[in-house]
Every structure is written in structure tokens, then in C-alpha cells.
């Protein structure tokens, strides 16, 4: 299988000039979306062909990377199966569906674009018959906490991320600063890491990277919100100056047998 991102052409014939017109004559070229084509291997029915979503996502734009829940899935730790392929890019394409998958693009945070850091914490891996760009675990952790709509429910996010064998806290802190720079995201991430200190061997000094300096600590009137939710079922976590859903504080999904 091969992919040709070719925004200037709308027909697979033009793209096939690079890969051999014989593929077109054999009916082995499938249009995934305008400008993106796949070559189907021998013995596979083109009408039933489902390309690898991570390969498609990586080719959606020149700087696209597999991210959020799709990154969790790529690393083999997603708690449940999704039929949404999520990627991040400077200029993501409009959402579209191809066969069983829906592709959703997330724009890189403006701070990353402005600093040229769109690919901080991104790794490249050979995958199937192509190459995938995907966010590493540290960046993925921050991304799903910052954009939970692209990570699933809090149950899904927690039960996926906590399957990671290890987390480099220094990288998490650096990416938080690059991505956002504000105290709200650091508080969310710090709270999450605080909940899993034993799991990843996180020390108190590690967590200090996510706290504001005492002299700049915001008053309770300027508390941060973990998520937009029904505030009748929340708990104020004083240590992080954070309002958090009760289900997250108690990790209620762990109580289900």
C-alpha cells in the first residue's frame, strides 16, 4: 500500500505517474480523499479495502501527527476501540469519513505554531508498509487532559493513560510550558500526576514543576476548573487550587467490579 498526498490533483491518474500507471489499469488505486490515494495490495478487494488509519492521518497534511486517543491506540494502551482517527496539524483538513473510519483533525495550539514547536514530543515509527508520525506518551498525556473531547470520557482517559509503563515528568513539564504556558493546564496535569505518584514513581519535587511559585499562587477566587461539567458534582482540591469532578477525584470507575 502506498500513499500520495497530492493537493494539486483530483484524479488518481495523475498521482499514479509516480507509482506506475499499471496500478490504475489494474483497479488498485483507491481515492481516500481528494489528493490522497492508496494502492491496494494484490489479493485484496479494493471495494472492501480499509487503509491503516494511522498512515492516512500522517498523510493528511505535510505536518500532521497521530495524536490524542489515536496516539493512545497506536501505543497499544487505549482502553476501548474508537472509529475516529484523531490527528493534529497546523491546518487540519475538514472532518471526513472513509469506510469504517472518521478522520478528525485538531489544530496545533497557537503557541506551538508561533514557536515552531509543532513536533515537540513527536516520534517517527515504521508501521505496516509506511511511516507514522505520532505523539509520544508524555505529549499525549498532556494533550488528552487539555483536549478531553479528543480523548474520550474521563474513565477512558484515565484507564488508557495509566497503562503507560513510565512517564518522563521533565518532558511533560516542558511540553506544558510550550503548549500553554499558563497555570491552569499545569494544575490539571500536576493533579493527574499527583494521583499516580506511586504508579510512576513521581516525587514531590517532580510535582513542584507544575505548581506556581508561592508568591504568585492565585487566590481561591481564581480557582482553575478541571473540565466543563455539572458543578453540582465537584470537589475543590485545595492543593492544586482546582475544581474537579467527583468521579475523577474518587476514580469511581475503579470501584466497578
N, C-alpha and C positions, 0 to 999 in steps of 0.2 A: 504494500500500500504506500502511496506517495501523495504528498500534498503540495499544491501550487497556489500560494496566495498571489493573486493577480488582479488587483483592483481595477486595472485599466481595461480588462476584457470581460465580457459576459458569457462567452461561449467556451466550452471545454476544448474546442478545436484549437484555439489559439494557445492555450496552456499546453496542449499536447505536443506542440512543436518542440518543447523542451524535453519531453519524456518519450516521444515516439508516437507517430500517428497510428501505429498499429493498435495501440490501446483503444483508441476511439473506434476504429473499424471493428474491433472485437467486442465493443459494447462494455468495456471495462472501466470507463471513466464515469464517475458519479459526481454530480454537482451538489456539494454540501450547502453552499450559499453562493450568491454571485461573487466571483473572484476566488473561490476556494473549492478545489476539486480533489477527489480521491481516486486512486487507481485500485481496483478490486483485484485481489489475487486470483489465480486460476482455481477453479473448482468451487468458487463462492458465487451464489446467485446475486447479481447486482441489485435486484429488486428487494432483497432481504438484507442487504449489507448494512451493518451498523459500524461506522468508524469508531476508533478509540476516542472517547470524549476528550481525554487529556491532550491528545495530539491535535485535535481540532481546536481546542481552546488556545493552545500555544500559537497556532497559526492565525488566530482571529485578527490580530493586528501585529505590526512589527515588534512591539514591546510587551505583548500580552504574556501573563503568567498565570498558571493554575493557582487558585487561592481559596481561602475560606473553607467551606465544607468540602469542596473538591480536593483541596490540599490534604485535609484530614483523611479523605478516602485514598488519595494517592499513597500516603504513608502507611496505609493499612490499619488505621485506628478509628475510623468513623464508626459510630455506634449503630447507625442504620443506613439503609440504602436510599439514595436520592436519585431522582431522574432529572435533576437540574445540574448542569455543569457550570460552575462559577469560575470566572477568571477576572483578573484586574488588568487595566490598561490605561494609558494616558487618554486615549479616545476610543472607548469601547464601542462596539457595534450595537445596534438595537437588538433587543432580545429576539430570538427566533428558535423554532423547533425543527429538528431533523430526525425523522423516525422516532425513536423512543425517548430522545433527549431534548431538553430545553436548555439553551445556552444563554446565560445571563452575565453581562459584563458590569464590573464595578470600576468607577473611575478612581485612579490613584489619588490619595489625598494631595491637596494642592501644595502642602509643604514639601512633600517628596518630589513633586514635579519641579517646584521652584529651585530646589537644591540639587536636582539631578540624581536623586537617590531612589528612583523608582525600583531599582533592582537590588536594594539593600536586603540581605537575608534571603535572596533567591538563589536556588541551585539549579543546575542543568543535569538532567539524567537521561541516559539512553533508555528508551522504553518501547517495547514491541519492535516495530520497524522504523522508529523515528526518534526524535529528541524532544523532551518535555522540559519547559521552564516551570518551576514550582516553588512556592514559598516554603522555606524551612520551618521547622516546628516552632521556633521562637517567634518568628514573624506571624505565623498562622495563629498562634495563641493570642497575640495582641489584636490581630485583625478580626477574629470572631468575637472578641469581647467588645471591640469598638463598633463592629457592624453585625450585631447578633441576628439580624434578618437573613444574613447570608451564611449563618452557622447553624440555624435550627433553633429549637427551643432551648432553654437553659439546661434542661435534662440532657438533651442531645449534645450540647456543647461540653458540659462537664464530663459526661461519660465517654466522650470521644477524646478530649484533650488529655484527660488523666490516664489514658492508656499509653502516653508517651513514656519511654524508658527514662529519659532525662531531659532537663531544660537548662540551658545556659542563661543564668539570670542577667549577666552582664550584657549579653546580646539583646535580651528582652528590654532592659532599661534603655539601651542605646536606641533601639528602634522606636520605643515610646516617645523619646525626645525628638527623633527625626520626623516621625509621623504627625505628632500633635504639638508637643512642647508645653501643653497645659497641665495643670494639676489634676483635673477630673479623670482623664484617662489613666494617669499614673496611679491614682487612688483605686480605680477599678481593678487594674492589673495587680497592684500590690495586695489588695484584699483577696483576690483569687489565689495568688501565690501563698499568702498567709494561711489560707485554708488548707494548703497542700505542702506545708513545710516538711512534714515527715516523709511524704511520698518522694520528694526530690532532694531532700537534704538541704533545705534552704535555711540559712542562718538569719538572725535578727539584723546583722549588718547588711546582708543581701537586701532585706526589705527596706532598709533605710534609704536606698536609692529611689524609692517610689514615694517617699514622704516629703512634704515641704519642710524647709528649714523652720525651726520653732518660731523665729521672729516673723516669718511670713505665713505662718499657719492661719488659714482662713477661719473666721468665727463661725459658730454653728449656724448663724443666719445665712451663710453662704455654703451650705452643705451641698455635696455632689449627689447626683442621682445615678444609680446603677443602670436603670433602664426606664423606659416609659411604660408604666403598668398601673394597675389598680392600687392606689396608695393606701387603701384600707388594709391591705395585707403586706405591710412592710415593717422593716426593723431598722432603727438607726444604729449604725456601727460607729461608735464614738472614736475608736482607734484610727479609723480611716475617714472620718467625717463624711460618711457615705450612707445614703438611704438605699436599702437592699430589699428585694422581695423575700418574704419569709421562707418561701420554698428554696431559695438559694442559700440563705443563711443556714437553714436546717438540713439542706441537701435531702429533701424529702423523698426523692426517687430512690435513695439508698435504703429507705425504710420499707420498700415494697418487696415482698417475698414471692 
